[in-house]
Amino acid sequence: MVLSKTASESDVSIHSTFASRYVRNSLPFEMPENSIPKEAAYQIINDELMLDGNPRLNLASFVTTWMEPECDKLMMESINKNYVDMDEYPVTTELQNRCVNMIARLFNAPLGEGEAAVGVGTVGSSEAIMLAGLAFKRQWQNKRKAQGLPYDKPNIVTGANVQVCWEKFARYFEVELKEVKLREGYYVMDPEKAVEMVDENTICVAAILGSTLTGEFEDVKLLNDLLLEKNKQTWDTGIHVDAASGGFIAPFLYPELEWDFRLPLVKSINVSGHKYGLVYAGIGWVVWRTKSDLPDELIFHINYLGADQPTFTLNFSKSSQVIAQYYQLIRLGFEGYRNVMDNCRENMMVLRQGLEKTGRFNIVSKEDGVPLVAFSLKDSSRHDEFEVAETLRRFGWIVPAYTMPADAEHITVLRVVIREDFSRTLAERLVADFEKVLHELDTLPARIHAKMANGKTNGVKKTEEETTREVTAYWKKFVETKKTNKNKIC
């Protein structure tokens, strides 16, 4: 006798056709009561992720969006490791230590032959900056205590162009942030003004090697020289270099530039492995000049994972990005990194020159520094940079528009970051799409708020009603023109 069975509603086999049984209703914000097949879960999530932007066309980000397949494979094969467990994963720990030594030597740390560098891998430059800042704060507190002086009002001097992680450090760890304001045409920290702000409570001065606003390198050499003189009046104030973007650029493109441990007051440096270190997001590094620059009381020793393990991190668990960083360092070597950075700079120049040829933009960024182009409209009376960025998204490009920090808030810029995977062809295509966007905006009326701000008749500002009437009339004419042109097409 043949046994047969009728498929029930719970039979998994009937529920996996393009997840159709599971997409009739919106997914709840709470955990669902019942399970669904793995194919359905995958399809539902994949469909939503299709609405994300394309990472390769996200020109706002400094973060790496492409690696070689072999590097991808190494990461995926090790993604289930929490390499902070040094006893369980000693080889991965050794790879981290090798990376620290390579990076410290790249930054000219004063190390003897075979001497181990002082540093650690982090989940990014934000964590690295927190650790470096804490080291400076504790060093300052210890010296003040030893001298019998107050140690409750530490401050740090930076430029107003610093990344938000510096503001987080100051707020989270109760350090006053003293910012050097910017000015039109000068969008980095002025070393002279920075040193003027230094007092006996200053734990360090933070210099930026590669401002996120314009890509410009701050003059760390001048800062060091001025601070040496100032230190004769106060205690020994050091420098931290935030080289998140520029740390993997300067050694290869500008080897003669003195910004690193060649300068005696540079005590620590951070760099993002997931930017021009060419690794996917989730890896940063911080290295110290000498062991004495990292106070011992900040290092913890744990043994519950099987062996004594020194640790100095804010984030405990760590994944396989450190393996990818080691791959890139030994795979590319100095020659390979230099070739990548040369290529990025050449494509930056192609884009820069293409934008200049349009005659519509002022280039704000410099040719030296991080390979990016920051630029603003020469005439923004009808349409501004935010409208250009918004319209450009229709072509797939993600280009940020933003205002400068104090005291240059009246300046608005667009910025394109050139990464390894941004080719010359894409640079030329982007220029062409910018020209299309500008042409399209030229045919449209100015936005109402711009009209209200700038529109005047015989020296008298137009009313909102007059502006609305004018825009409506223009749109009617524009639509009629489109209809007429369409009827002429065969």
N, C-alpha and C positions, 0 to 999 in steps of 0.2 A: 504494500500500500504506500502511495506517495504522500509524504507529509508536506503540507504547505502552510504558509503563514502570511497573514495580511499585514502590510506595513502600517505601523501605528504612527500617531502624531509625534511620538518621541524618537522614531527611527532616524538616526543621524543621516542616513544615505539620501533622504529626500529634502534635506535642508541646506544643501551646500551650493545650489546653482546660483552663482553670483550673489550669494548671501541674500537672495530675494525674500526669503521668509523673515528676514531680520531687519529690513530697511523700510518697512511700511510705516513705522513710527519713529519719532526722534528718540535717540538714546537718552536715558535719564541721567541726571547728575549723581544719583545714588548708585551703589553697586546693584546690578540686576539680580533678580531672585534666582533665575535659572541660567544654566550654562548654555553656550552655543558652540558649534563646531569650530575648530581652529581655522578652517578655510574662511568661514564667515567673519570671524574676528579680524583676520588679516585683511579681508577685502574691505570691510567697513572702515578700518583705520587708514588703509592705503588710499581709499577714495577721498577721505578728508585731507590727507597730506598732499594730494595733488593740487590743492588750493594754495599751498605754500609757494613762496618765490623760489626761483632756480638759484641755488647757492653760487653757481659759476657766474651768474649775471648780477649777483649782489655786490656791487662796487662800493658799497658803504663799509664793508667789513675788511679788516686786516687779516682775518682768520683763514688759514689754509683750507682750500676746498678740493684739492686733488693730491693724491699720492700714488706712487707706483703700485701695481697689483701685488707685487711681492711684499710690500710694506703693509698693505691692507690685510694680506693673508696672515702675516705675523701677528698683527693686532688681534684679528678674530680668533686665532688659535690660542691666544693668551688672555682673552677678554674676561675669562672667569677667574683670573688670579687677582687677589688683593695683595699686591706686592709689598704692602707695609709689613706683612708677616715675614720678617727677614729670615727667620729660622726655617720656615717652610719653603720660601722661594729665594734661596741665597744667590742664585745666578742673576735673577732680575734685580736684586739689590746691588749686586756687583756692577750690572750695566748702568744703574743710576749713578753709582760712584764714579764710573768711568766718564759718564757725561759731565758730571760736575767738574772733574779734572780737565777735560777738554775745553769746557767753556771758560773756566777760570784762567787757563793758559791763553785762550783766545783773547781774553781781556787783560792780558799781561800782569797777572797776579805775581807778586814777588815770591816765587816758589823755587826751592832747590830741586836738584835732580832726584826724582823718586818721591818727593814730598807730596803728601796728599793735600788737596785743596779743601777749603771749608765752604760747604754749600749744601743745598738740598733741592730736590724736585718738589714742585707744588702743582696745584690744579690750574694755575694760571698766574699772571703777574699781580693780580689783586691780592692773592694770598701771600705772594712773595714780598709785596710792599708792606703788608701788615707785619710780617716777620722782621723785615729790615727796620721798620719804624719802631717796633718793640725793642729791638736790640739797642737802637740809639737812645730810646727813652730810659731803659734800664741803666745803660752806661752813664747817662747824665745824672740820673737819680743817685746812683752809687757815689759818684764824685761829689755831688752836693752834700750828701749825708756825711761823707768823710770830712768835708770842710766845715760842717756844722751850719750849712746854709739851707734856706727853704727849698723844697723840691716839689711843691704842689702846683706850680704853674708853668709846665713845659710848653714850648711853642715850636712850630716848624715853619720854615720860610719856603714858599713855592711861588710859581707864577700862576696867574689866574687861568692859564691854559692847561692845567693839570687834569688828568682823567679823574672821574668821580670817585675812584677807589681811594684817592688821597683824602677826599672829604669824609669818606667812610672811616678811614683810619683815625682822623682827627676826632670825629664824633664818638666813635665806639671806644677809643682808648683815652679820651679826655685830654686831648692836646690841642692847644689853640693853633688854628691855621692862619698864618699871616701871608696874604697873597699880594704879589706884585701885579698891579693892574696893567692891562695891555693898552696900546694906543694904535690908532690907524696907521697902517704901514709897518708896524712892529708887533708881531703876534706871538712873541715868546718872552720869557722872563728876562728882564734887563739885569745883568749881573751886578751892576753898580747899585741899583735900587734895592736888590735883594740883600746885599751885604750891609747896606744902611739899616735894614730892618733887624739884623742879627743883634741879639743882646745876650746877657748871661743865662737866660732861660731857653735859648734856642738849642734844641737837641741836634738839629742838622738842617742843611739846606738841600732841597730836592731839585735836581736838574733833570730836564727831559731830553733824552736823545731820540728825537722823532716825535714832535708834537702831533697829537691826533687831529688838530685843526688844520695844519698846513704842512706837516711832515718835516718841518725845519728842526735842525739840531741846535740846541742851546749851546752857548759858548762856555763849556765846562772849564776849559783852560783859563780863561779870564776870571771866571768865578773862583777857581782855586787860588790864583795869584792874589786877587783882592782879599780873599778870606784869610790867606796867610798873614797879611798885614793887620787885618781886623783882629785876628786871634792874639795878637800881642797885647790887645786891650782887654779882651775877655778870655774865657777858657777855650779850650781847643775844639772849636766847632768843626764837624766833619761834613762830608758831602755824600749823599746817596744819589746814584744815577739811575733814573727810571729809563732803562733802555728796552722797554717792552717791544717797541717796533724797530728801533734802530740798532739793537745789539747784534743782530745777525746780518746787518748791512754794512755798518761802518768798517769793521775789520777787513772786509773784502773790497769795497769800493773806495774807501778813504783810509788806507792803512797808516798814513802819516798823521792823521788827526789825533790829537791828544785829548782824550775824554775819559779814559779808563784808569786802571790802577797804576799807570805811569805817573799820574798826578798824586802827590802824597796825601792829600786830604780826602780822596775818594776811598771810602771805607767799605762800601757795599754796592752791588749792582744787581738789578733784576732784568730778566729778559723773557719774552714769551716764546716758548718752543712752538706754540701753535700759530704764531704769525710767520715771520720770515725764517723761523727755525724749520718750517715746512712740514709740520705735523698737525693732524686734526685737533680740534678744540679739546682742551683739558690738560695742558702741560705748560708749566712755567718753571723758571729757575731763579734762585737767588744765591749769590756767592759773596763771601766776605774777603777782605784783603788779607787778614791774618786771623788766627784762632782767637787772639785777644780782643778782636772786634765783636765777637759773639759771646756775651756773658754766659758763664756756665750754668747759672741758676735758671736760665730759660730752657735748658735741655732736660727732658724727662727720660727716665730709664724705666722700662717695663719688662716683665718677664713672663706674663701670663700666656704668651703665644709660644713659649718653649725655650726662650733664651733671652739673655739681657740685650735689650734693644734701645739705644739712644734715639730719641725722636724730638724734633723741633718743628712741628707743623700745627696749623689750625685745623686742617682737614686730615682725618686719620686714614680713611680708606682711599686707595689709589688703584687705577686700572692700568691698561697696557700701553698708554701713550708713551711712557718712558722707553719702551722697547722700540717704538717707531722712531723716537728721537735718536736712539743709538744707531738704528739702521741708517737714518739719513746722514749722521755724522761720519760713519765709516764708508757708506756707499758713495757719497758725494766728495768727501774730503774738502780741503781748502779750494782746490781747483774747481770742483763741481759747484760749491756755493758761490764762488766768484762768478762763474758762468751764468748761474741763475739770476744773480743780482744785476749783472751787466745787461742781461736780456730784459729784465724788468725796467731798468732805467732807459734802455733804448725805446721800448714800447711806450714808456711815459713821455718821452720826447716826441714821438710820433703823435700822440694824443694832444700834447701841449701845443705843438705847431699847428695841428689841424684846427684846434679851437681858436687859436690866434688868427688864422686865416679867415675865419668867419667874420671877423671884424666886430663881433657882438659882445666879446667877453674881455674883462680885465683878469689877467692871471695873477693870483695872490701868492701862490706857493713859489718857492725857489727851485732852481734846477738841481741843486745839491740837497741831499737828505733822503728821507723815505720816498720811494718812487710813487708819487701821487701827484694829482693836479687839482688844486683848489682854485676856484675862479668865480667871478661875479659878473652880472650883467652890467654893461656900460650904461644902459638906459633901462631902468626898472619902473618908469613912471606909469606904464600901462599894464605890464605883467611882470611879476617878480620871480625870484629863483624858486620859490615853493611851487608856483604854477608850472615852471619848466620841469621840475622833478616829478610832479604829479602826472603831467602829460607824457613824460618819457616812459613811465611804467607801462603804458599801452604797448610799447615795443619790447617789453620784458625786462628792461634795465631797471635796477634799483640804485638810484643815485641820491644821496642825502642832500638836503638843503638845511642850513642851520645859521643861527646868528652867533657872532663872536661873543666871548665873555666880556666882563667889565674891564676897561672902560671903552670898549669898541663894539658895544651892542648894536650900534646903527649899521654895522657891516654884516651883510648876509652873503654866504658863499655856497656854492655847490662843490662837491669833492668826489673825485674818482680815484680809488686805490688800485694800483697795478700789482697784481699777484703773479705768481709763476704761470698760472693757467690762463692768463689774459694775453692773447696773441696779437700780433700786428694787425691781422685781418679784423679781429674784434675791435681794435682801436680805431681803425679806419671806418668800420661799420658804425661805431658809436658816434663818431663825428658826423657821419651822414644822417643818422637819426636825430642828432641835435639840430641839424639844419632843417629837417622836416618839422620838428617840434616848433622851432622859432618861426618858420613860415606859417604854420597853422595858427599859432598864437597871434601873429600879425594880422590875420584875417578876422580875428574875434574881437569883440568890444572889450574894453578894460573891465575888470570886475568892479562891481558897484562900490565896494569899499575904497578901491583905488581912485575911482572917479570922484567920490565924495572928498577924498583927501587932497586930490590934485586939481579937480575940475573947477575952473573959474570963468566967469563971463565978465569982461571989462573990469577985471580986478575984483569982482564980487564972487564969492564962493557959491556954487550951485546948491540949491536945496535938494533934499533927498527925493522929493517928488519929481523935480526937473531931471535929476540923474536917472531915475527909474524910467521916465518917459523916453529919454534919449536912448537908453539901452534897449528898451522894448522896440522902438522904431528901427534901431540898427538890426536887431535880430530878425524882424519881419523882412527887411530888405535882404539880409543875408540868406534867409530861407528861400525867398523868391528867386534870387540869383542862382541858387543850387538847382531849383526846379527847372529853370530855363536852360541851364547848361546840360542838365540830364536829358532834356527833350531833344537836344541837338546831337546827342551821341547815337551813332548808328548801331 
